[in-house]
Amino acid sequence: MEKSLPSKELSKISTEIVIEDLRGIRDNHINELLKNDDSLLSYLEMHYNTIAISSLKKEFLKRDLTELKNSSLDLVHYASLIKEVKETGNLSSTEQHPLFQTEMKAIFHKYGFNVQ
């Protein structure tokens, strides 16, 4: 999904549009995890070497991920990425940016998951 702005429109791109687009990308990442239990468990296995969790922990994780999805973008956390997109007008390179994973990592750490 190549998303880029024409160079003559770079100066016109608003911060609000960039924030909205980045929030959409973040929310898509979260939606992938919330799609079904298998998606969440696959993510935990890949990133935290965890193959099973209790039903209760899973529900709390889902709740916290949903709360994150429903929250506004943390502008301090994403400041460098917002600046980069405004300068380049290119969103395509942001899809897999580590800042999205870092934000979700805080939730997983809350429940005792640590990178192996």
PAZAPA-4460 file (N, C-alpha, C; in steps of 0.05 Angstrom, whole numbers, plus 32768, in hexadecimal, padded with zeros to 4 digits):
% residues 116
    n_x    n_y    n_z   ca_x   ca_y   ca_z    c_x    c_y    c_z   seq   type   mol
   8011   7FE9   8000   8000   8000   8000   8012   8019   8000     1      M     A
   801B   8021   7FE9   802C   8038   7FE6   801B   8051   7FE9     2      E     A
   8022   8061   7FFD   8013   807A   8002   8027   8090   8004     3      K     A
   8027   80A2   7FF2   803A   80B8   7FF1   802D   80D0   7FE5     4      S     A
   8036   80E7   7FED   802B   8100   7FE4   803C   810B   7FCD     5      L     A
   8030   8118   7FB9   8040   8125   7FA4   8052   813A   7FB1     6      P     A
   806A   813D   7FA5   807E   814F   7FB1   8074   816C   7FB4     7      S     A
   8064   8176   7FA1   805B   8191   7FA2   8046   8195   7FB9     8      K     A
   803C   817F   7FC4   8028   8181   7FDA   8035   817D   7FF5     9      E     A
   804F   8178   7FF6   805D   8172   800F   805A   8189   8023    10      L     A
   805C   81A1   8019   805A   81B8   802C   803E   81BC   8036    11      S     A
   802A   81B0   8029   800F   81B3   8031   8005   819E   8043    12      K     A
   8014   8188   8047   800B   8172   8057   8008   817C   8074    13      I     A
   7FF2   8177   8080   7FED   8180   809B   7FF5   816B   80AF    14      S     A
   7FFD   8174   80C6   8004   8162   80DC   7FEC   8151   80E3    15      T     A
   7FD4   815C   80E2   7FBC   814D   80E9   7FB8   8135   80D7    16      E     A
   7FBE   8139   80BD   7FBB   8123   80AA   7FCF   810D   80B0    17      I     A
   7FE8   8115   80B5   7FFD   8102   80BC   7FF5   80F2   80D5    18      V     A
   7FEC   8100   80E9   7FE4   80F3   8102   7FCD   80DF   80FD    19      I     A
   7FBA   80E8   80EE   7FA3   80D6   80E8   7FAC   80BD   80D9    20      E     A
   7FBE   80C1   80C5   7FC8   80AA   80B6   7FD8   8097   80C8    21      D     A
   7FE9   80A2   80D9   7FF9   8091   80EA   7FE8   8082   80FF    22      L     A
   7FD4   8090   8108   7FC1   8082   811B   7FB3   806B   810D    23      R     A
   7FAC   8070   80F4   7F9F   805A   80E4   7FB1   8042   80E1    24      G     A
   7FCB   8047   80DD   7FDE   8031   80DA   7FE1   8023   80F5    25      I     A
   7FE3   8032   810B   7FE5   8026   8125   7FCC   8015   812B    26      R     A
   7FB5   8020   8125   7F9C   8012   812B   7F9A   7FF9   811A    27      D     A
   7FA4   7FF9   8102   7FA4   7FE1   80F1   7FB5   7FCB   80FD    28      N     A
   7FCC   7FD3   8108   7FDE   7FBF   8116   7FCF   7FB3   812E    29      H     A
   7FC1   7FC3   813D   7FB2   7FB9   8154   7F9B   7FA8   814B    30      I     A
   7F8D   7FB0   8136   7F76   7FA0   812C   7F7F   7F85   8123    31      N     A
   7F98   7F83   8118   7FA2   7F68   8111   7FA5   7F56   8129    32      E     A
   7FAE   7F62   813F   7FB1   7F52   8158   7F96   7F4A   8164    33      L     A
   7F83   7F5C   8161   7F68   7F57   816C   7F56   7F47   815B    34      L     A
   7F5F   7F41   8142   7F4E   7F33   812E   7F43   7F19   8139    35      K     A
   7F55   7F0A   8145   7F4D   7EF0   8152   7F63   7EE8   8165    36      N     A
   7F5D   7ED4   8176   7F71   7ECB   818A   7F8A   7EC1   817D    37      D     A
   7F88   7EB4   8166   7F9F   7EA9   8159   7FB3   7EBF   8151    38      D     A
   7FA8   7ED5   8148   7FBA   7EEC   8140   7FC9   7EF6   8158    39      S     A
   7FBC   7EF9   816E   7FC9   7F02   8187   7FDE   7EEE   8190    40      L     A
   7FD7   7ED5   8190   7FE9   7EC0   8199   8001   7EBD   8186    41      L     A
   7FFD   7EC0   816D   8013   7EC0   8159   8027   7ED6   815F    42      S     A
   801C   7EEE   8164   802C   7F05   816A   803D   7F00   8184    43      Y     A
   802F   7EF5   8198   803D   7EEF   81B1   8053   7EDA   81AD    44      L     A
   804D   7EC7   819D   8061   7EB2   8197   8079   7EBE   8188    45      E     A
   8074   7ECE   8174   8089   7ED9   8164   809A   7EED   8173    46      M     A
   808E   7EFE   8183   809D   7F14   8190   80A5   7F0E   81AD    47      H     A
   8097   7EFC   81BA   809C   7EF7   81D7   80A0   7EDA   81DE    48      Y     A
   80A2   7EC9   81CA   80A7   7EAD   81CE   8093   7EA1   81E2    49      N     A
   807A   7EA9   81DE   8064   7E9F   81EF   804F   7E91   81DE    50      T     A
   8049   7E78   81E5   8036   7E69   81D4   801A   7E67   81E0    51      I     A
   8017   7E6D   81FA   7FFD   7E6C   8206   7FFB   7E80   821D    52      A     A
   7FE3   7E8B   8221   7FDE   7E9C   8238   7FC2   7E96   8242    53      I     A
   7FBD   7E9E   825B   7FA3   7E99   8267   7F8E   7EA9   8259    54      S     A
   7F75   7EA0   825A   7F5F   7EAF   824E   7F5C   7ECA   825B    55      S     A
   7F61   7ECC   8274   7F5E   7EE6   8282   7F73   7EFA   8278    56      L     A
   7F8C   7EF1   8276   7FA1   7F02   826D   7F9C   7F0B   8250    57      K     A
   7F92   7EF9   8240   7F8B   7EFF   8224   7F75   7F14   8223    58      K     A
   7F61   7F12   8233   7F4C   7F26   8233   7F56   7F42   823D    59      E     A
   7F68   7F42   8250   7F73   7F5B   8259   7F85   7F68   8244    60      F     A
   7F94   7F57   8236   7FA4   7F61   8220   7F93   7F6D   820A    61      L     A
   7F7E   7F5F   8203   7F6B   7F69   81EF   7F5F   7F84   81F7    62      K     A
   7F57   7F85   8211   7F4B   7F9E   821B   7F5F   7FB5   8219    63      R     A
   7F78   7FB1   8221   7F8C   7FC6   8220   7F93   7FCE   8203    64      D     A
   7F94   7FBA   81F1   7F99   7FC0   81D5   7F82   7FD1   81C9    65      L     A
   7F6A   7FCA   81D1   7F52   7FD9   81C7   7F53   7FF5   81D2    66      T     A
   7F5B   7FF9   81EB   7F5D   8014   81F6   7F72   8024   81E8    67      E     A
   7F89   8017   81E1   7F9E   8025   81D2   7F93   802D   81B6    68      L     A
   7F85   801B   81AA   7F79   8021   818F   7F66   8038   8191    69      K     A
   7F57   803B   81A6   7F43   8050   81A9   7F4F   806A   81B3    70      N     A
   7F69   806A   81B9   7F76   8082   81C4   7F82   8092   81AD    71      S     A
   7F88   80AB   81B3   7F95   80BB   819E   7FB2   80B3   819C    72      S     A
   7FBE   80BB   8187   7FDB   80B5   8182   7FEC   80C4   8196    73      L     A
   7FFF   80B7   81A2   8012   80C4   81B4   8025   80D5   81A3    74      D     A
   8021   80EF   81A3   8030   8101   8191   804D   8102   8198    75      L     A
   8054   8100   81B2   8070   8100   81BA   807E   80E7   81B0    76      V     A
   8071   80D0   81B3   807C   80B7   81AB   8081   80B6   818C    77      H     A
   806E   80C1   817D   806F   80C0   8160   807B   80DA   8153    78      Y     A
   8086   80EC   8163   808F   8106   8158   80A3   8103   8141    79      A     A
   80B6   80F1   8144   80CA   80EE   812F   80BE   80E3   8116    80      S     A
   80AB   80D1   8118   809E   80C5   8101   808C   80DA   80F3    81      L     A
   807E   80EA   8103   806D   80FF   80F8   807E   8112   80E8    82      I     A
   8095   811A   80F3   80A7   812C   80E5   80B1   8120   80CB    83      K     A
   80B9   8106   80CD   80C3   80F9   80B5   80AE   80F8   809E    84      E     A
   8096   80F1   80A5   8081   80EF   8091   807B   810B   8086    85      V     A
   807B   811F   8096   8076   813A   808D   808C   8143   807A    86      K     A
   80A5   813B   807F   80BB   8143   806E   80BC   8134   8054    87      E     A
   80B5   811A   8055   80B7   810A   803D   809D   8107   802E    88      T     A
   8087   8109   803D   806C   8105   8031   8067   80E8   802B    89      G     A
   8077   80D6   8037   8075   80B9   8031   806C   80A9   8049    90      N     A
   8055   809D   8047   804B   808C   805D   8052   806F   8059    91      L     A
   805A   8067   8041   805D   804A   803C   8074   803E   804D    92      S     A
   8088   804E   8053   809E   8043   8063   8097   8041   8081    93      S     A
   8080   804C   8089   8079   804C   80A5   806A   8034   80AE    94      T     A
   805F   8025   809C   804E   800E   80A3   805A   7FFB   80B8    95      E     A
   8074   7FF6   80B5   8081   7FE4   80C8   8095   7FF2   80DA    96      Q     A
   8090   800C   80DF   80A2   801B   80EF   80A2   8010   810C    97      H     A
   80BA   800F   8119   80BB   8003   8134   80AC   8012   8149    98      P     A
   80A5   802C   8145   8096   803A   8159   807B   802E   815F    99      L     A
   806F   8022   814B   8055   8015   814F   8058   7FFD   8162   100      F     A
   806D   7FED   815E   8072   7FD6   816F   807A   7FDF   818B   101      Q     A
   8089   7FF4   818D   8092   7FFE   81A7   807B   8007   81B8   102      T     A
   8067   8014   81AC   8050   801D   81BA   8040   8005   81C5   103      E     A
   803D   7FF0   81B5   802E   7FD8   81BF   803E   7FC8   81D3   104      M     A
   8059   7FCA   81D0   806A   7FBB   81E2   8065   7FC2   81FF   105      K     A
   805F   7FDB   8205   8059   7FE3   8221   8042   7FD3   822C   106      A     A
   802E   7FCE   821C   8017   7FBE   8225   801F   7FA1   822B   107      I     A
   802F   7F96   821A   8037   7F7A   821E   804A   7F77   8236   108      F     A
   805B   7F8B   823A   806C   7F8B   8252   805C   7F8D   826C   109      H     A
   8046   7F9B   826B   8035   7F9E   8282   802B   7F82   828C   110      K     A
   8029   7F6F   827A   801F   7F55   8280   8036   7F40   8282   111      Y     A
   804E   7F4A   8284   8065   7F39   8289   8072   7F2C   8271   112      G     A
   806A   7F36   8259   8077   7F2C   8241   8090   7F3C   823B   113      F     A
   80A6   7F2F   8237   80BF   7F3C   8231   80CB   7F30   8218   114      N     A
   80D8   7F40   8208   80E5   7F36   81F0   80FA   7F22   81F7   115      V     A
   80F9   7F0B   81EA   810D   7EF6   81EF   8125   7EF9   81DE   116      Q     A
***
